[in-house]
Amino acid sequence: MNIRYFSVVLLVCMLSSCTGPEYDPVPKGAELLAPFKTDLKTALISGMEGGPANAIAVCKTEAPHIARELSVDGIVMGRSSHKLRNRENVAPEWVAPILESFVSNADAPTATGVDLGDGRYGYVEPIMTQPLCLSCHGSSLHPDIAARIGELYPDDEATGFSEGDFRGVFWVEFPGTP
């Protein structure tokens, strides 16, 4: 290798900081979460066919099952909220500050990607309250639904929402390479 070639390479590296383009985990995170969101919505709609009280039980058993089933090959996913229904959905440490920022700016939370170090990335996406959610998460619950929630989730905090409110987050952690 001649000295002139080496000098040019060194100069190019210095000017570009030798880092190359920064990796954006948002597209990959959204892609990884898509089946989770689709399968969860399908399960909830199916559960609603038996009534909202039935959907609560479906959500309790199926949502964690779907997340576990899709958490393979170094991928881990779930959902969390600032108003938990299920204590097993506490936000991972890296998700908590993003969740807090979404709560403080609930009018405009946007999908966020994070470099977690060691070749791992995270992606957090807001969940906004949809009409389907209101039967179990709304401000006014049918007594049967409130009773079922109290039975399955005695420490529930996940009610009082209106359509369009920030409800929580989907999150995924995954290996990646820029």
N, C-alpha and C positions, 0 to 999 in steps of 0.2 A: 504494500500500500504506500503510495507516495505521500509526502508531507503536504502537498497542496490539497489533495483529496481529503485527507484527515482534517485539515484546517477548515475546509468548506463544511464538512459534516459537523465539526465542533461549533462553528458559527451558527449553522441552522438549528442545532440543538439548543444553543444558548438563546437564540431569538424566540424559539417556541417553547422554552423551558423543558424540552424533552419529554413532555407529558402526553402529547397527542391530544386528540379530542376527548373531552370529558364524557364519561359514560352517563347516560340518562336512564335510570331504572324505571321511569314511569311507564313506557310502553310495555316492557316485559312484565312489570307488576300487574298492570291492567289485564294483560293476556292471561296471566296465571290465575287471577281472581275471577275471570269471566265464568268458568264452569261452576265455581262455588256459588256465585250469585244466581246463576241460572238454576242450578239444582235446588238451592234453598227456596227460591221463589216457586218452583214447580211443587216442591214438598208442601209449602204453606198453602198454595192454592188448592192442592189435593186435600190437605187437612181441613181447609175451610168448607169443603163440600159436606163434611160432617158437623159443621158449625164452628164458630170461633173457639168454644171451649175445647173442642177436639184439636184445633190448630195449635193451641198452647202446648198440648202434650206432644204433638208432632214437632214443634219447634224445639222443645226441651230435649227430645231424643235424636231427631234427624239432623239438626244443625251441627252439633258436635261430631256426629258420625260422618257427615259430608266433609267437614273440615279435616278430620283425621284421614279419611280416605284419599283426599287430594294432597295431603302433606307427605310427600315422598321425595326421594332423591335430594335431600337437603332443603326442601321447600317446607315451610311451616306457615299456616294461615289460620285466621280466625276473625272474630269480630269483637268489638268492645264498645263501651259507652261511658259517658260521664254520669249516666243514670242507669246503673246495672239492674238487670233482672236476675241474671245468673252469675253468681260470684266466681264461677270458673272462667268467666270472660274478662277478668281484669286485664287491662292493657299491659303488654310487655313493656319493659323499662324504656326501650327506644321509641315506643308508640306514644307513651304518656304525654310528653311535651307537645307532640303534634296534636293529640286529642285536646289538650288544654288550649292550644292556639285556635283550634276549630271552634271550641266553646266560646272563646272570647271574641271571635269574629264569625258568629254563626250565620250571618247573612250571606257570606261568600266563601265557605270553605272549599278548597280545591285539592285535587289529588296531589300528593306529595311523594317524592322519591328521596331516599336517604342512602348515603354510603355508610355502611356499618363497620367498615374496615375488614381486613382479612379476606377480601374477595367476596364479601356478603353485602347484599343490598336489601333495603326495605321499601315498601310502597304502602301508603295509607290513602284510603279513599273515603270520603264522607258518605254517610247514609242519611238521606233526607226522608222524612216521614211521608209516606204515600197513603192514599185512601185505604188500601188494604190493611195497613198497620193500625188504623185508628180503633178497630174493634177491641184490640188488646192493649194498645199503648195510648189511646186517646184520653181526653179530659173527663169524659162521661162514659163509664163502663156499665154494661148490663150486669145486674147482681150475680147472675150465674157465672159470668166471665170473671168478675172480681173475686168470687169465691174460689174458682178454679185456680186463678193466679195465686191467691193467698195460700191455697193448699200446696201447690207445686213450688212456689217461691215466697216463703214467709217474709223475706227481707226485701221484697220488690221495691224498686225506686223508679221503674221504667214506665210510668204513666204520666198523663198530663200534657201530652204532645198534641199539636195541631198539624194539619196537612202543611207540608213544606218546612216544618221545623227540622233543625239538625237533630238527628236521633242517635248517631254513633258513627263507628267506622268499621270498614273492612280493612284488614291488613294482611300483608304477606311478606315473609322474609325468604330470600333466595340467594343461591350462589350465582355469580355472574362474572363475566370478564369484559372489560371495556373493549 
